[in-house]
Amino acid sequence: RVLGVDKKAGALTCDFIQHDLTAPLMLDTQFDVCIHLASSVGGILFNNQESSSIVDYNNQINSTVAQICEKAGCDTLTFFSTINVYEDCLDFKHGPIEVAPKTTGYAMSKAAGEAFFESAIKNLTVIRPTNIFGKNQVKTHEKVGESHVIPDLMAKIQASSQVEVFGDGSQVRNFVHVMDLVRFVSANLKLQGRHYFNLRSGITLKISELVVELADFLKIKVDLTYLPEYMKFEKMKIEDFDMALPRQYGWSPKIDDVKSGLEV
């Protein structure tokens, strides 16, 4: 049995409670495993501009989740963090963070969440994916540049044949399909002790390459204008970090290109 909690109505098709987890939630039920994805998150501009509010909001969510787990007798939690916790120390080790991020609010809030659950939960699995994407992914913020990169760019392409791309196009991103993450998490729900997985796929693209692929996918011809002044928001470069440990636990992405991922 699966019970979902989300602040948005109709977000899940399982047994469902609509609730904003920044407020306490009294659940009169027991459960074995908690998968914690709730978070304030956005694109690169949102994550850079809303530091204090993101940290405060996500800290409150984490506190509520810990209280729910304690009351339900659940000592096993999968926490969705982010590869951005390495923005100030690019070692990408599959383990506890050695140098806490101090640059963006989103990364700081996720690092704080990891540390909080390390002390609050007996069996903790931390998932640090790169950019998650999938079919029908929606924009989450109205302002351009504040949602995740793929839905944000797709909305720009659909709105106008003249597309402004933040940055000079050289920024490198890796993309992980949501169903590959689902398969991995489902296979490792009941791990005992502490586990940390930095997850990437073989889909690594420059932003200049990504926007061309998205325009081709949408079958829309566009003229691109690059805005290099936005490179100041580029805090880290994704590397092809070692994946031997996740592979031992079954990490084997099936989606290996953006177009396929947008169709599945």
TACOR-V69074 format. One record per residue. N is the residue number from 1. RES is the residue in one small letter. PHI is phi as a letter, one per 40 degrees, with the letter a starting at -180 (999 if undefined). PSI is psi as a letter, one per 30 degrees, with the letter a starting at -180 (999 if undefined). Layout:
n:res:phi:psi
N:RES:PHI:PSI
N:RES:PHI:PSI
//
This chain:
n:res:phi:psi
1:r:999:k
2:v:b:k
3:l:b:k
4:g:b:k
5:v:b:k
6:d:a:k
7:k:c:f
8:k:c:k
9:a:c:k
10:g:g:g
11:a:c:f
12:l:b:l
13:t:b:f
14:c:c:a
15:d:d:k
16:f:a:k
17:i:b:k
18:q:c:j
19:h:a:k
20:d:c:j
21:l:c:g
22:t:c:f
23:a:b:l
24:p:d:l
25:l:b:k
26:m:c:j
27:l:b:k
28:d:c:i
29:t:a:l
30:q:b:k
31:f:a:l
32:d:c:e
33:v:b:k
34:c:b:k
35:i:b:j
36:h:b:j
37:l:b:f
38:a:c:k
39:s:a:l
40:s:c:k
41:v:a:l
42:g:a:a
43:g:c:a
44:i:c:e
45:l:c:e
46:f:c:e
47:n:c:f
48:n:c:f
49:q:b:f
50:e:b:h
51:s:d:e
52:s:c:e
53:s:c:e
54:i:c:e
55:v:c:e
56:d:c:e
57:y:c:e
58:n:c:e
59:n:c:e
60:q:c:e
61:i:d:e
62:n:c:e
63:s:c:e
64:t:c:e
65:v:c:e
66:a:c:e
67:q:c:e
68:i:c:e
69:c:c:e
70:e:c:e
71:k:c:e
72:a:c:f
73:g:g:g
74:c:c:k
75:d:b:g
76:t:b:j
77:l:b:k
78:t:b:j
79:f:b:k
80:f:c:j
81:s:c:b
82:t:a:l
83:i:c:f
84:n:c:f
85:v:c:f
86:y:c:g
87:e:c:f
88:d:b:g
89:c:a:j
90:l:c:h
91:d:c:f
92:f:f:h
93:k:c:k
94:h:c:i
95:g:a:a
96:p:d:k
97:i:c:k
98:e:c:f
99:v:b:j
100:a:c:k
101:p:c:k
102:k:b:g
103:t:b:e
104:t:b:k
105:g:c:e
106:y:c:e
107:a:c:e
108:m:c:e
109:s:c:e
110:k:c:e
111:a:c:e
112:a:c:e
113:g:c:e
114:e:d:e
115:a:c:e
116:f:c:e
117:f:c:f
118:e:d:e
119:s:c:f
120:a:b:f
121:i:b:k
122:k:c:e
123:n:b:j
124:l:b:k
125:t:b:k
126:v:b:k
127:i:b:k
128:r:b:i
129:p:c:l
130:t:c:b
131:n:c:j
132:i:c:k
133:f:a:l
134:g:a:a
135:k:c:k
136:n:g:g
137:q:c:k
138:v:b:l
139:k:c:k
140:t:b:f
141:h:b:k
142:e:c:e
143:k:c:k
144:v:c:k
145:g:g:f
146:e:b:f
147:s:c:l
148:h:d:l
149:v:c:e
150:i:c:e
151:p:c:e
152:d:c:e
153:l:c:e
154:m:c:e
155:a:c:e
156:k:c:e
157:i:c:e
158:q:c:f
159:a:c:f
160:s:a:k
161:s:c:f
162:q:b:j
163:v:b:k
164:e:c:k
165:v:b:k
166:f:c:k
167:g:g:a
168:d:c:g
169:g:g:f
170:s:c:f
171:q:c:k
172:v:b:k
173:r:b:k
174:n:b:k
175:f:b:k
176:v:b:k
177:h:c:k
178:v:d:e
179:m:c:e
180:d:c:e
181:l:c:e
182:v:d:e
183:r:c:e
184:f:c:e
185:v:c:e
186:s:c:e
187:a:c:f
188:n:b:h
189:l:c:e
190:k:b:h
191:l:c:k
192:q:c:k
193:g:g:a
194:r:b:k
195:h:a:k
196:y:b:k
197:f:b:j
198:n:c:k
199:l:b:k
200:r:b:l
201:s:b:a
202:g:c:g
203:i:c:i
204:t:b:k
205:l:b:l
206:k:c:l
207:i:d:e
208:s:c:e
209:e:c:e
210:l:c:e
211:v:c:e
212:v:c:e
213:e:c:e
214:l:c:e
215:a:c:e
216:d:c:e
217:f:c:e
218:l:c:f
219:k:f:h
220:i:b:k
221:k:c:k
222:v:b:l
223:d:b:k
224:l:b:k
225:t:b:k
226:y:c:k
227:l:b:i
228:p:c:f
229:e:c:f
230:y:c:f
231:m:c:f
232:k:c:f
233:f:c:f
234:e:c:j
235:k:c:f
236:m:a:l
237:k:b:k
238:i:c:k
239:e:b:l
240:d:c:i
241:f:c:l
242:d:c:k
243:m:b:g
244:a:c:e
245:l:c:e
246:p:d:e
247:r:c:e
248:q:c:f
249:y:b:g
250:g:h:g
251:w:c:j
252:s:a:i
253:p:d:k
254:k:c:f
255:i:c:k
256:d:b:g
257:d:a:l
258:v:c:e
259:k:d:e
260:s:d:e
261:g:c:f
262:l:c:f
263:e:c:f
264:v:c:999
//
